Amino acid sequence: MRCDHCYIDANDEMTDELSLDEGIRLIDELADLKIPMLILTGGEPLMSRNFWAYAFHAKEKNLRCAISTNGTLITPEVAMLLREAGIRYVGVSLDSSSPEVHDRFRGVPGAHARAVQGLINARNAGLKTGLRVTLTRDNWYDIPALLKLALDLEIPRFCMYHLVPAGRGSGIAERDVTPEQRRSVIRLLMEAALELSDREIEILTTDSPIDGAYLLEMLKSDPERLERARMLLMNAGGCSAGSKVANISPRGDVHPCQFMPHIIAGNVRERSFRDIWIDNPSQELILIRNSKKHLKGACGSCSYADLCGGCRQKAFYYRGDILETDPTCMLEHVEIGGQAES
């Protein structure tokens, strides 16, 4: 596929990927470090010749493993193999409840039907599953229908990602939602979480710590819940880039997160992951980890800076400075390309 929002600009011409032996050694090191979760992603991870070797080796090392997938390759047989490999979670991406919209976004006819069937197959195999969607102006109005689909299929997790301008995603930055569209979706999901509290479904958003700040704004009339939510968000710490999450590219480059390919902290072919991430982190990595102390503009003066801090990749893409204001904020009056939005 050639998904419009792919952060890695995945294609079938990738060269110089880590060898099977290099990948196995990396998994061994990550297991020794006792990382909480290894996510095998892509592109499409199930297309990798090394996928099953990695998955089963991670199981042998007692390393919790999840996959992020387009779902189209998950037959009943593959689903059972995923369970046998100890995969803890299968996240399947759907861009719309409409097959036409999803297939156009993915560039492959029939992708929607195969993704939904893959999700069902994974669920039927007893795997924990999640329906995931990246929010754009093409599908923001479709979030209720996608949430209903997850409920109808008895999928226990609904995860909405915000569009981050990286890889091919930078080519559709103008298709990001407006602040009001973003607010309406977050309000909808918050209300849905309350209404569905007795149902077996978890609703979450990611790639925008601003959601937490907006949630607190919505809770101002309920001081008790407001304080509890603030405590939880403080513990979460806002953006996880460079601290709670790391991304390792197919070639072994270590990035603060999957949306920051321009920042390379090191390469696991040249140094151990421990040396890159813990013992001798690069100055860029240190800056990202301490960015909340140095934020500029509206982010720097915001009362929610301690629990949000905005998305640093969005600040870099739109402002050219990783410490600048995240212009996709729903709370501040900002200007993008000379057009005022709030």
RAFEN-V168171 format. One record per residue. N is the residue number from 0. RES is the residue in three letters. PSI is psi in whole degrees, -180 to 180 (* if undefined). OMEGA is omega as a letter, one per 40 degrees, with the letter a starting at -180 (* if undefined). Layout:
BEGIN
N_RES_PSI_OMEGA ; N_RES_PSI_OMEGA
END
This chain:
BEGIN
0_MET_165_i ; 1_ARG_76_a ; 2_CYS_135_a ; 3_ASP_-29_a ; 4_HIS_9_a ; 5_CYS_119_a ; 6_TYR_-20_a ; 7_ILE_-2_a ; 8_ASP_50_a ; 9_ALA_143_i ; 10_ASN_178_a ; 11_ASP_18_a ; 12_GLU_19_i ; 13_MET_131_a ; 14_THR_163_i ; 15_ASP_34_i ; 16_GLU_159_i ; 17_LEU_138_i ; 18_SER_168_i ; 19_LEU_-45_i ; 20_ASP_-41_i ; 21_GLU_-41_i ; 22_GLY_-41_i ; 23_ILE_-43_i ; 24_ARG_-38_i ; 25_LEU_-44_i ; 26_ILE_-41_i ; 27_ASP_-44_a ; 28_GLU_-42_i ; 29_LEU_-37_i ; 30_ALA_-41_i ; 31_ASP_-33_i ; 32_LEU_-8_i ; 33_LYS_45_i ; 34_ILE_149_a ; 35_PRO_-27_a ; 36_MET_137_i ; 37_LEU_123_i ; 38_ILE_121_i ; 39_LEU_120_a ; 40_THR_-164_a ; 41_GLY_-132_e ; 42_GLY_-149_a ; 43_GLU_109_a ; 44_PRO_-32_a ; 45_LEU_-9_i ; 46_MET_-12_a ; 47_SER_134_i ; 48_ARG_-19_a ; 49_ASN_-1_a ; 50_PHE_-52_a ; 51_TRP_-36_i ; 52_ALA_-43_i ; 53_TYR_-46_a ; 54_ALA_-47_a ; 55_PHE_-33_i ; 56_HIS_-40_i ; 57_ALA_-39_i ; 58_LYS_-43_i ; 59_GLU_-32_a ; 60_LYS_8_a ; 61_ASN_37_a ; 62_LEU_119_i ; 63_ARG_134_a ; 64_CYS_138_i ; 65_ALA_164_i ; 66_ILE_147_i ; 67_SER_120_a ; 68_THR_158_i ; 69_ASN_-6_i ; 70_GLY_-12_a ; 71_THR_-17_a ; 72_LEU_5_a ; 73_ILE_86_i ; 74_THR_171_i ; 75_PRO_-37_i ; 76_GLU_-43_i ; 77_VAL_-40_i ; 78_ALA_-42_i ; 79_MET_-36_i ; 80_LEU_-39_i ; 81_LEU_-41_i ; 82_ARG_-42_i ; 83_GLU_-33_i ; 84_ALA_-2_i ; 85_GLY_19_i ; 86_ILE_125_a ; 87_ARG_-24_a ; 88_TYR_138_i ; 89_VAL_109_i ; 90_GLY_120_a ; 91_VAL_129_a ; 92_SER_130_i ; 93_LEU_131_a ; 94_ASP_-13_a ; 95_SER_158_i ; 96_SER_-15_i ; 97_SER_121_i ; 98_PRO_-38_a ; 99_GLU_-45_a ; 100_VAL_-46_a ; 101_HIS_-47_a ; 102_ASP_-36_i ; 103_ARG_-41_i ; 104_PHE_-36_a ; 105_ARG_-20_i ; 106_GLY_14_a ; 107_VAL_119_i ; 108_PRO_141_i ; 109_GLY_-1_a ; 110_ALA_-37_a ; 111_HIS_-50_a ; 112_ALA_-42_a ; 113_ARG_-35_i ; 114_ALA_-46_i ; 115_VAL_-43_i ; 116_GLN_-38_i ; 117_GLY_-40_i ; 118_LEU_-44_i ; 119_ILE_-43_i ; 120_ASN_-41_i ; 121_ALA_-43_i ; 122_ARG_-45_a ; 123_ASN_-25_i ; 124_ALA_0_i ; 125_GLY_14_i ; 126_LEU_145_i ; 127_LYS_130_a ; 128_THR_159_i ; 129_GLY_141_i ; 130_LEU_128_a ; 131_ARG_143_i ; 132_VAL_140_i ; 133_THR_125_a ; 134_LEU_128_i ; 135_THR_175_i ; 136_ARG_-15_a ; 137_ASP_-17_a ; 138_ASN_4_a ; 139_TRP_-35_a ; 140_TYR_-12_a ; 141_ASP_-1_a ; 142_ILE_-43_i ; 143_PRO_-40_a ; 144_ALA_-37_i ; 145_LEU_-38_i ; 146_LEU_-41_i ; 147_LYS_-39_i ; 148_LEU_-44_i ; 149_ALA_-42_i ; 150_LEU_-45_a ; 151_ASP_-36_a ; 152_LEU_-1_a ; 153_GLU_45_i ; 154_ILE_124_a ; 155_PRO_0_i ; 156_ARG_135_i ; 157_PHE_119_a ; 158_CYS_120_i ; 159_MET_123_i ; 160_TYR_143_i ; 161_HIS_148_i ; 162_LEU_128_i ; 163_VAL_127_a ; 164_PRO_87_i ; 165_ALA_148_a ; 166_GLY_-135_i ; 167_ARG_-19_i ; 168_GLY_-28_i ; 169_SER_-22_i ; 170_GLY_-11_i ; 171_ILE_25_a ; 172_ALA_-32_a ; 173_GLU_-12_i ; 174_ARG_7_i ; 175_ASP_155_a ; 176_VAL_160_i ; 177_THR_162_i ; 178_PRO_-41_a ; 179_GLU_-39_i ; 180_GLN_-41_i ; 181_ARG_-44_i ; 182_ARG_-42_a ; 183_SER_-37_i ; 184_VAL_-44_i ; 185_ILE_-41_i ; 186_ARG_-44_i ; 187_LEU_-47_a ; 188_LEU_-36_i ; 189_MET_-46_i ; 190_GLU_-38_i ; 191_ALA_-39_i ; 192_ALA_-38_i ; 193_LEU_-46_a ; 194_GLU_-30_a ; 195_LEU_21_a ; 196_SER_-20_i ; 197_ASP_4_i ; 198_ARG_156_a ; 199_GLU_70_i ; 200_ILE_138_i ; 201_GLU_129_a ; 202_ILE_125_a ; 203_LEU_159_i ; 204_THR_156_a ; 205_THR_167_a ; 206_ASP_18_i ; 207_SER_94_i ; 208_PRO_-11_i ; 209_ILE_-26_i ; 210_ASP_-39_i ; 211_GLY_-42_i ; 212_ALA_-40_i ; 213_TYR_-36_i ; 214_LEU_-43_i ; 215_LEU_-37_i ; 216_GLU_-39_a ; 217_MET_-21_a ; 218_LEU_7_a ; 219_LYS_-24_i ; 220_SER_-1_a ; 221_ASP_80_a ; 222_PRO_-39_a ; 223_GLU_-49_i ; 224_ARG_-34_i ; 225_LEU_-46_a ; 226_GLU_-40_i ; 227_ARG_-43_i ; 228_ALA_-40_i ; 229_ARG_-42_i ; 230_MET_-44_a ; 231_LEU_-41_a ; 232_LEU_-35_i ; 233_MET_-41_i ; 234_ASN_-37_i ; 235_ALA_-38_i ; 236_GLY_14_i ; 237_GLY_-143_a ; 238_CYS_135_a ; 239_SER_-2_a ; 240_ALA_130_i ; 241_GLY_-6_a ; 242_SER_-70_a ; 243_LYS_-12_a ; 244_VAL_142_i ; 245_ALA_152_i ; 246_ASN_132_i ; 247_ILE_120_a ; 248_SER_169_i ; 249_PRO_-27_a ; 250_ARG_1_i ; 251_GLY_2_i ; 252_ASP_138_i ; 253_VAL_124_a ; 254_HIS_157_i ; 255_PRO_-31_i ; 256_CYS_174_a ; 257_GLN_-15_a ; 258_PHE_8_i ; 259_MET_62_a ; 260_PRO_-19_a ; 261_HIS_-13_i ; 262_ILE_113_a ; 263_ILE_112_a ; 264_ALA_-18_a ; 265_GLY_179_i ; 266_ASN_133_a ; 267_VAL_-8_i ; 268_ARG_-23_a ; 269_GLU_-31_a ; 270_ARG_156_i ; 271_SER_154_i ; 272_PHE_-39_i ; 273_ARG_-43_a ; 274_ASP_-41_a ; 275_ILE_-43_a ; 276_TRP_-32_a ; 277_ILE_-54_a ; 278_ASP_-43_a ; 279_ASN_64_a ; 280_PRO_148_i ; 281_SER_163_i ; 282_GLN_-35_i ; 283_GLU_-41_i ; 284_LEU_-41_i ; 285_ILE_-41_i ; 286_LEU_-44_i ; 287_ILE_-42_i ; 288_ARG_-26_a ; 289_ASN_19_a ; 290_SER_-31_a ; 291_LYS_-24_i ; 292_LYS_-14_a ; 293_HIS_14_a ; 294_LEU_145_a ; 295_LYS_171_i ; 296_GLY_-145_a ; 297_ALA_-36_i ; 298_CYS_-38_a ; 299_GLY_-31_a ; 300_SER_2_a ; 301_CYS_140_i ; 302_SER_-13_i ; 303_TYR_12_a ; 304_ALA_-32_a ; 305_ASP_-22_a ; 306_LEU_1_a ; 307_CYS_-87_a ; 308_GLY_-2_i ; 309_GLY_178_i ; 310_CYS_119_a ; 311_ARG_-28_i ; 312_GLN_-40_i ; 313_LYS_-39_i ; 314_ALA_-42_a ; 315_PHE_-43_a ; 316_TYR_-47_a ; 317_TYR_-30_a ; 318_ARG_-13_a ; 319_GLY_14_a ; 320_ASP_122_a ; 321_ILE_-16_a ; 322_LEU_-2_a ; 323_GLU_178_i ; 324_THR_139_i ; 325_ASP_109_a ; 326_PRO_-1_i ; 327_THR_8_a ; 328_CYS_138_i ; 329_MET_-9_a ; 330_LEU_-22_a ; 331_GLU_153_i ; 332_HIS_116_a ; 333_VAL_168_i ; 334_GLU_133_i ; 335_ILE_120_i ; 336_GLY_32_i ; 337_GLY_-7_a ; 338_GLN_118_a ; 339_ALA_135_i ; 340_GLU_160_i ; 341_SER_*_*
END
